[in-house]
Amino acid sequence: MRKPAHSLSCSFAALLAAAAGSAFAAGVVGPAELVGDFDNAAQVAALPTGVAREPRPGEHWVDAQFARFVPFPAPELGEHVYYLEWRAGGPEGRISRQRVWAFLPARDGVTPMRFYTLERGEDWAAAAGDPDALAVLSATTLLPYPDGCEVLFAAVGKGSFAGEIPAGACGIVARQSGRRMEIRARIALDRDGLEYDEAGLLDDGRAAFRVPEGYRYEFRRR
């Protein structure tokens, strides 16, 4: 895994060009690589001096995160569906992110993935350790991101996949602040781990947030 510039400007056209005949598009590999536990401890340990280990607006930072992806059957949501839980610092840390990722059937070499949030995240604090509890999650109990916010995945090499939300496609209104923003996200996935970064851009082009700032999370399988 590498540290790229945090521009979120990867060309999706390039991903499409690499996708023809991909195993990911055929549903053979790709989403299944997400099952399990990951952390970015190696990335944090190798950060250069001057990079903050906690969020600091206006500065480069990467904080330590533990991630768990738990599959559960939800055919009304997608072919491969995961509850994900991130915890700050390690597996016993506070929950920093909860989502459902739902991979839809592939079409023309592209596999879309939809994000869902949970209405009351605190009610699911133990769900990562209790797959049976996830069985009640459905389209009626989850909050979907709007249409256009799908991450579009394509193969970029043998066993490697990359996806992004195309620029200008995803507009949301933040639930807490009420601000309108465009969401951009990029995800790279292989058998050893995943990379992730995300940003919210306001109408005037300013960043409401970047996660992380100046880097991408580099999760490695535990």
Secondary structure, 3 states (H helix, E strand, C coil): CCCCCCCCCCCHHHHHHHCCCCCCCCCCCCHHHHCEEEECHHHHHCCCCCCECCCCCCCCECCCEEEEEEECCCCCCCCEEEEEEEEECCCCCCEEEEEEEEECCCECCEEEEEEEEECCHHHHCCHHHCHHHHHHCCCCCEEECCCCCCEEEEEEECCEEEEECCCCCCEEECCCCCCEEEEEEEEEEECCEEEEEEEEEECCCCEEEEECECCCEEEEEC
